[in-house]
Amino acid sequence: MTRFLLDTHAIIHWQIGAAMPPALAGELDVASRSGRVLASAAAFWEIALLARKGRIEIGDVPSWKNELLAATGVKLAIPQVDDMIASVALPQHHRDPFDRLFIAQAQSLRAVLVSRDAVFAAYDVATRWV
């Protein structure tokens, strides 16, 4: 069965119901109930940074994260040292360190990376939504 790793914006769009194709959102709803939807712990770091900068409106990020995990069944994917090292070794198609880490994590977890970021197609990683 397919496992999915959500990019930061995919977490947000899936939960607020914006921009994500409805069929994919439904597939994630089903997959999350069986523990097949993952979110990198680093995504919540990025969300906290974006909220602090005022780029997204999430007042209490820790509570939001806890509610999301409890309500959806999403499992945290904790970046491993080898994931971090692998993210640096990736080709330089993309310079965002969070996205590079998500690519490396998706590769090591053998998960489909859910994102609307088209540059992910340049990497050896299965993607959805691009």
C-alpha positions in Angstrom: 0.0 0.0 0.0 1.2 3.5 -0.8 2.5 5.7 1.9 2.5 9.5 1.5 4.8 12.1 2.9 3.2 15.6 2.9 5.1 18.7 1.9 4.5 21.6 4.3 2.0 23.4 2.0 0.3 20.0 1.4 -0.4 19.6 5.1 -2.0 23.1 5.3 -4.0 22.8 2.0 -5.3 19.3 2.9 -6.5 20.5 6.3 -8.1 23.8 5.1 -9.5 22.2 1.9 -7.9 24.7 -0.5 -6.1 24.1 -3.8 -5.6 20.4 -3.4 -7.5 18.2 -5.9 -10.5 16.7 -4.1 -9.7 13.2 -5.3 -6.2 13.4 -3.7 -7.6 14.9 -0.5 -10.1 12.0 -0.3 -7.3 9.5 -0.9 -5.2 11.1 1.9 -8.3 11.0 4.2 -8.5 7.2 3.6 -4.8 6.6 3.8 -4.4 8.6 7.0 -6.9 6.3 8.8 -4.5 3.4 8.2 -1.4 5.3 9.2 -0.1 5.7 5.7 0.1 9.5 5.7 3.3 11.0 7.1 4.5 14.5 7.9 8.1 15.3 8.5 8.7 16.8 11.9 10.6 19.5 10.0 7.4 20.6 8.3 6.1 21.8 11.6 9.3 23.7 12.1 8.7 25.3 8.8 5.0 26.0 9.7 6.1 27.7 12.9 8.6 29.9 11.0 5.9 30.9 8.4 3.4 31.7 11.2 6.0 33.8 13.0 6.8 35.7 9.8 3.0 36.3 9.3 3.0 34.3 6.0 0.3 32.0 7.3 -2.3 32.5 10.1 -1.9 29.8 12.7 -2.1 31.3 16.2 -0.9 28.4 18.4 1.2 26.1 16.3 1.8 23.5 19.0 -2.0 23.1 19.6 -2.7 23.2 15.9 -0.1 20.4 15.3 -1.5 18.3 18.2 -5.1 18.7 16.9 -4.1 17.9 13.3 -2.3 14.7 14.4 -5.1 13.6 16.6 -7.8 14.3 14.1 -6.2 12.8 11.0 -4.0 9.9 12.1 -1.0 11.5 10.3 2.2 10.0 11.6 5.3 12.0 12.3 8.4 11.2 10.2 11.4 12.2 12.3 14.3 13.2 10.0 17.3 10.8 10.5 20.9 11.9 10.2 21.3 10.0 7.0 18.2 11.9 5.6 19.9 15.2 6.4 23.2 14.1 4.8 21.4 12.7 1.7 19.5 16.0 1.3 22.8 17.9 0.9 24.0 15.3 -1.6 20.9 15.8 -3.9 21.4 17.6 -7.2 21.0 21.4 -6.9 17.7 21.6 -8.8 16.1 23.0 -5.6 17.8 25.1 -2.9 15.1 25.1 -0.2 16.6 23.0 2.6 13.2 21.9 3.9 12.1 20.6 0.5 15.4 18.9 0.0 15.0 17.1 3.3 11.4 16.1 2.4 12.8 14.6 -0.9 15.5 12.6 1.0 12.9 11.5 3.6 10.4 10.4 0.9 13.2 8.4 -0.8 14.3 6.7 2.4 10.8 6.0 3.5 9.7 4.8 0.0 6.8 7.2 0.2 5.1 9.3 -2.4 5.9 13.0 -1.8 2.7 15.1 -2.0 3.4 18.6 -3.2 2.5 21.1 -5.9 6.1 22.1 -6.3 6.9 21.1 -9.9 10.7 21.1 -9.3 10.4 17.8 -7.4 9.9 16.0 -10.7 13.6 16.6 -11.4 14.5 14.3 -8.5 14.3 10.5 -8.2 11.2 10.6 -6.0 7.6 9.6 -6.7 5.3 12.6 -6.4 1.6 13.4 -6.5 -0.2 16.7 -7.3 2.6 18.5 -9.2 
